[in-house]
Amino acid sequence: MRYLQLFLLFLYLPLLSMAQEGWLAEWQGDLQAYNIEGATLTHRNDGVSGSASLFREYRLSPSYSWSFGFQFIDLPTSNNTFEYIPMYVEEGQYRYYYKVLPEPNNRGIQLIQETHEFVSGTWRKLSTQVLSRQLFSSALLVWNNLQVELHYDEKKGIQLQSFSPLTGFWQGDWMEIRQGSVIPRFTIKTKFTSQKKLGYSYLLPELINSSDAPVEVKIERFEPEDIGRITLFLSAPVIANNATVTCDGFAPTIMPGTTPNQLVVNLGVAFAPYTTYDFTISGLKDRSGRTFSLSFVVETQGEAPGSTSIPQGIYFTEVMSSPPTSGPLQSVKYIELYNNSGESLQLGHYHLLYGNTKYQLPATLLAQGAFAILYLESDPYPTRLATLVPMERFPPLSGSFVLSLVDANGAMWDKINYSSRLFGEGEYKSGASVERVTYHPDSWRRSNHPNGGTPGAHTTLQPFKTVEKGHVVINELLLSPSTTGEKYIELYNNSSRSINLADLYLTYSNKEESPLATSWLLVRDEYILHPQHYVVLSPFPEALSRLYPQNDPATFVERVDFPALSPTYSEIALHAHASGMAVDEVVYRRQWLGEQSSDRTGYSLERISPKYDGSQRPSWRRAKENGIEKGTGGTPGVKNSVDGLSPPDQSIHHPLEWPTDPILTYEQIEPMLQSFAPFATLSLYSLTGDVLMSAEGAAIQSLLQMIKMGVAPLPTMLVIVDLQFNDPEQEPAVIHYRHTWAHIK
């Protein structure tokens, strides 16, 4: 996409330095119950239920801060829970423990003071007092990625702070603590069941030096994306619940980023080339409660969308996490870097951040314009074409993960959010690497090289091209053949330009209105479908040539892995890889072939015209009997036998009437947008009521589709969809649809 040249208005402000030297010892306690990898604590997969604890002593100081977090796939429960205890105070025969733990219904987090008394040689709990509490409106999503800071000051007391990408930065009040002897020992207690405990990951506390000096919040850097989204990296956390963003002529929105020091601004539209955008964020608050504003400027240039050139810098260009089981790359995981910084780089000045675990790169000089291949030194080297960088410690590259390249100053140079989705819809999710195809926007594809990857070489893959809605249609379906090999799907190029079928994929669901669909590639290699031409996908083209000898066999393409479409009912759609948008959508019902069983077997269902809605019954007819065998009919690769017939009077093409009920259902959205788009407005809200995005008219359907596909410029989150149609000449004048959708990237 377009290259964005960025101009920062602010100077860099260093963050508070970490003070890990404040710890006096390593973690002690029930170490046999846990796995500790870097800063992450998990339970061992040993089939044991129960409880365990760890503790670590530190050097007492007038003020301290601890940073820790939680990554849970389930809500905490009474049998799967935790206590983080940074200290306790002894005062005579009493002890006062200060604990961070889940709120009683597990839908929030709280800081409590727990009082114990020494009686008859035993410490007994007397009472519990809640000092600070934060409740979550979407608790499960918050517990998925919750970061917590706890601050202690011998004069002010103790303060709880938290952050999640869903709730943003939250700050509790300073609470007084008891006067007495502070015992500097940090204890972690967990309670767990044998099965569920594997779904709870804890981030060990980092000890941070606190300072009373005021900290001015500045923008350290920002990263615009061509779609109109900008991620701001700040020098300190901010509270943005009441913040507003202005940019002349636009209505930007603001939301939390993925860390407390990040904010995300959405312009609401894609950036235009050769344009300057002046942004001002007002109403921000720092930790002290001071209100302030920030400003920044984005200037765009005019690089063509989908650029495959590598921008200046050092980048991840290929990742092999699921290697092939045979061949030269058998069982070898690797990471490929490319240096396009303009000069040689010392890799020893960088490290990989795999989740929260740091992997230092060896001291290796990487020349300008050269590839580096990082791999585990005990594995065979993947190639001789690049600078080889064997590593004694190498990230496991397992499942979904976030991989970052960070320099010695803590600056992030590149990041990849790795998951199976990078391979592409319908692609095999293993046995090959993923290669970076574009940088503006960032996109990846499964390697198509016979070896499974191209370590040390530039990718030959190209970005997918956009295919507009209606340009390719599903024109004919034979799903109830006399024999299995005679099944087929016929596609028709309804546009005036040639289209590569590799730019499309098919989805299908064999249940009505099912939210889950299976993806399938139309072709494994490139196939150019020319304007007004047909292609027929079949598991056994020879059977079609035998049944329909008069048809052109050149239009038949063998697909042995033909999709498991139900011969009774199936919802089928064509999608563009480039956008995920639906290019065509159809419904197949066996009953549409005829009332009798003899009417249904051996005959295809033909579309009357490519312009008719393929999801509706009036758009389809059974093919006429024309096969070489009696009781068969279809027109694979040629004009349909029913082409040109008019739909009956109850046709779906009659104008849709304005509803009398002001509240719309989900099923009414698409037909309403088709008939009344000029009267429609769409607003997307967070669960806290913040406006995220908006659209009007014809742009609404695309935005809704992006939310369904998880490709909208939003993080994974719950979104309130508010769609309104307003026509003063109708009664009721305003009708609306309002519901909560999940956007899952």
ZIPE-V163124 format. One line per field, one symbol per residue. ss: DSSP state (A for helix, B for strand, O for the rest). psi: psi as a letter, one per 30 degrees, with the letter a starting at -180 (. if undefined). burial: 1 if it has 9 or more other C-alpha atoms within 8 Angstrom, else 0. Layout:
BEGIN
ss = ???
psi = ???
burial = ???
END
This chain:
BEGIN
ss = OOOBBBBOOOOOOOOOOBOAAABOOOOBBOAAABBBBOOBBBBOOOOOOBBBBBBBBBOOOOBBBBBBBBBBOOOOOOOOBBBBBBBBBBBOOBBBBBBBBBOOOOOBBBBBBBBBBBBOOBBBBBBBBBBBBBBOOOAAAAAAOBBBBBBBBOOOBBBBBBBBOOOBBBBOOOBOOOOOBBBOBBBBBBBBOOOAAAABBBBBBBBBOOOOOOOOOOBBBBBBBOOOBBBBBBOOOOBOOOOBBBBOOBOOBBBBOOOOOBBBBBOOOOOOOOOBBBBBBBBBBOOOOOBBBBBBBBBBOOOOOOOOOOOOBBBBBBBBOOOOOOOOOOOOOBBBBBBBOOOOBBAAABBBBBOOBBBBOOOOBBOOOOBBBBBBOOOOOOOOOOBBBBBOOOOOOOOOBBBBBBBOOOOBBBBBBBOAAAAOOOOOOOOOOBBBBBBOOBBBBBOOOOOOOOOOOOOOOOOOOOOOOOOBBBBBBBOOOOOAAAOBBBBBBOOOOOBBAAABBBBBBOOOOOOOOBBBBOOOOOOBBOOOOBBBBBOOAAAAAAAOOOOOAAABBBOOOOOOOOOOBBBBBBBBOOOOOBBBBBBBBAAAAOOOAAAAOOBOBBBOOOOOOOOOAAABBBOOOOOOOOOOBOOOOOOOOOOOOOOOOOOOOOOOOOOOOOBOOOOAAAAAAAAAAAABBBBBBOOOOOBBBBBBOOAAAAAAAAAAAOOOOOOOBBBBBBBBBBOOOOOOOBBBBBBBBBBOO
psi = akkjkkjkfllkjklkkkhfffkfllklbiffflkjjbgkklkkiggklblllllkllkklfklkkkalkjkflkllffialkjjfllkkjbgkkjkjkklklegggaklklkkkkkjkhgkkkkelkkkekkkkkfieeeefeikkkkkkkkfefbkkkllklfefakkkllkkklkkajkjikkkkkkklleefffgjkkkkkkkkklkfkkkkkljelljlkffgkkkkjlflllkgegllkkkkglillkllaflfgkkkkjefllkllhkkkjkkklglkafffkkllkllkkkkahkkkgkfkklkaklkfkkjfillflafgkgjklkklkjhfflkkjffgllkjjcgkkjkkljkkjlkglkkjklkfflkkflgfljkikkekkkfhkbklkkljkafggkkflkkjklfffflkflkglgllkkkelfilklllkkgkffflhkglkkfklkkkkklkffkljfkkjfilelefgllkklkjgaglkkjffgllkllkgkkhkfklkkkkelflkjjjlkgllkkkkfifeeeeeeiffljfffkkkjehklikkfekkkkkklkeeffkkekklkkkefffleleffekfklkkkekffljffkeffllklljglfkkgkklhkglkkfgkfkkllegkffkkkkklfkfklleffeeeeeefhefgkkkkkllfggkkellllbffeeeeeeeeefgglhlljlkkjjjkkkjjffljlekllkklklkjj.
burial = 1111010100000000000000110000010001100011111100000001111111000011111111111111000111111111111001111111111001111111111111000000000001111011001111111111111110011111111110111111011000000001111111111101110111111111110000001111010111111111111111110011111000111111101111111111001010101111111111100001111111111010011100001111111111110000111111111111110111111111110011101100011101111111100011000111111000000001111111100001111001010111111000111111111110111110001111110000101001101111111111111000111111111110011111111111110000000011111000001111011111111011101110110011111000001010111111111101111111111101110000111111111111011111011111111011001111111001111000100000000000000101000010011001101111111110011111111101111011111111000111111111110000001111100001110
END
